[in-house]
Amino acid sequence: MGLTREQIVGGLDAIALREPAMAQAIEAVGYPEPRIRERGYMTMLRTIVGQQVSVAAASSMWNKLEAELGEGFTPACLLKRDFDTLRACGLSRQKQSYARSLCELVEAGAVDFEDLPADDEAAIAELTRIKGIGRWSAEIYLLFAEGRPDIFPAGDLAVQEGMARILSLDARPSEKEARALAESWSPHRGAAAIFTWHYYSNFTL
């Protein structure tokens, strides 16, 4: 599960003590609500299904997958289905390749969602072994499904834009710049990331 409200509030308050701009931003828009996802391969599979399609399209594909494979289906169930069956569920050749990579690694015990490395970078490295899963997807999983408190998906455009607005920057920072700017927010960068999305969504001139 993701960070609790108490963790988010506590983390942001700790940052606000040394970052006046963060304190002002919290006062302006309030604290964000938690973002919670279930731990496990299914959450990562849903990420793959949802890549580069609308929320409605992703939901439709997922419903068809569950209708075909059963609710709470195992990796083995998906691997037993042929290309045409999964295509009928809406999965393109590329999505099938990514989904099979995920399921094969889980089946082989090469990626264990119940026992990922405690070190964040090691966990990211393990998750990005899955075809189609980059650093951003791995960080989102670790933040929302595992509630790791210092994960900061600096490559997210909304995070970058939120930082620019909170810190009154002249331009949206690059991923490298965003990571550098967030260094001082450690070990509460997860709460800060969630707040940047919240601020980006609620910011008004």
SULRA-V75567 format. One record per residue. N is the residue number from 1. OMEGA is omega in whole degrees, 0 to 359 (* if undefined). D_LAST is the distance of its C-alpha to the last C-alpha in Angstrom with 1 decimal. Layout:
N/OMEGA/D_LAST, N/OMEGA/D_LAST
//
This chain:
1/183/34.0, 2/179/30.6, 3/177/29.2, 4/177/29.6, 5/180/27.0, 6/178/29.0, 7/180/28.8, 8/181/25.1, 9/180/24.5, 10/180/27.2, 11/180/26.0, 12/178/22.4, 13/179/23.9, 14/178/26.2, 15/183/23.5, 16/179/21.4, 17/181/24.6, 18/181/24.5, 19/182/20.9, 20/180/18.8, 21/178/15.5, 22/178/16.6, 23/180/17.5, 24/180/14.2, 25/178/12.5, 26/179/15.3, 27/183/14.9, 28/187/11.3, 29/180/12.3, 30/182/16.1, 31/178/18.8, 32/173/19.2, 33/178/22.4, 34/173/25.2, 35/188/25.9, 36/171/29.6, 37/180/32.0, 38/174/35.8, 39/175/37.6, 40/185/40.0, 41/182/40.7, 42/179/39.5, 43/178/35.9, 44/178/36.3, 45/178/38.1, 46/176/35.3, 47/179/33.0, 48/180/35.5, 49/184/35.8, 50/182/32.1, 51/172/31.6, 52/174/30.3, 53/180/30.6, 54/177/28.6, 55/181/28.5, 56/179/30.9, 57/179/33.3, 58/179/33.3, 59/179/34.2, 60/179/36.9, 61/182/38.4, 62/179/38.4, 63/178/40.1, 64/177/42.7, 65/180/43.4, 66/178/43.9, 67/181/46.2, 68/189/48.2, 69/183/48.3, 70/180/47.9, 71/181/45.2, 72/183/44.9, 73/181/46.9, 74/174/48.1, 75/181/47.6, 76/179/51.3, 77/181/50.7, 78/183/48.3, 79/180/50.5, 80/182/53.4, 81/181/51.7, 82/184/52.3, 83/185/50.0, 84/179/50.5, 85/180/49.9, 86/177/46.5, 87/179/45.7, 88/176/46.3, 89/177/43.7, 90/183/41.2, 91/177/41.3, 92/177/41.6, 93/181/44.0, 94/180/41.3, 95/177/40.0, 96/179/43.6, 97/180/44.2, 98/181/41.3, 99/179/42.3, 100/177/45.9, 101/178/45.0, 102/185/43.2, 103/178/46.1, 104/179/48.7, 105/177/47.3, 106/179/47.0, 107/181/50.5, 108/182/51.9, 109/181/50.2, 110/173/48.4, 111/182/45.0, 112/184/45.2, 113/177/42.0, 114/183/43.7, 115/176/44.5, 116/179/42.0, 117/180/42.4, 118/178/40.9, 119/185/39.6, 120/182/36.2, 121/178/37.0, 122/178/40.4, 123/177/38.9, 124/179/36.5, 125/180/39.5, 126/182/41.5, 127/181/38.9, 128/170/38.3, 129/179/42.0, 130/180/41.2, 131/178/41.0, 132/179/37.5, 133/178/35.8, 134/183/33.8, 135/182/32.2, 136/181/28.9, 137/179/30.8, 138/180/33.0, 139/179/30.2, 140/178/28.5, 141/183/31.9, 142/180/32.6, 143/188/29.3, 144/181/29.3, 145/181/33.1, 146/178/34.5, 147/180/31.7, 148/193/32.3, 149/185/30.2, 150/177/29.6, 151/181/28.9, 152/181/25.8, 153/187/25.3, 154/179/23.8, 155/181/24.5, 156/184/22.0, 157/179/19.3, 158/175/16.7, 159/180/17.9, 160/181/17.5, 161/177/13.9, 162/177/13.1, 163/181/15.0, 164/181/13.3, 165/181/9.9, 166/185/11.9, 167/180/14.1, 168/178/11.9, 169/180/14.4, 170/182/14.8, 171/177/15.7, 172/181/16.3, 173/173/19.5, 174/177/22.7, 175/180/24.6, 176/180/26.8, 177/180/24.1, 178/178/22.2, 179/181/25.5, 180/180/26.2, 181/183/22.9, 182/182/23.6, 183/184/27.2, 184/179/26.6, 185/178/25.1, 186/7/28.6, 187/183/30.2, 188/185/27.1, 189/177/25.4, 190/177/25.7, 191/179/23.6, 192/179/21.0, 193/179/21.0, 194/180/20.6, 195/179/17.7, 196/176/15.9, 197/181/16.3, 198/181/15.2, 199/179/11.9, 200/183/11.4, 201/187/12.2, 202/183/10.1, 203/173/6.8, 204/179/3.8, 205/*/0.0
//
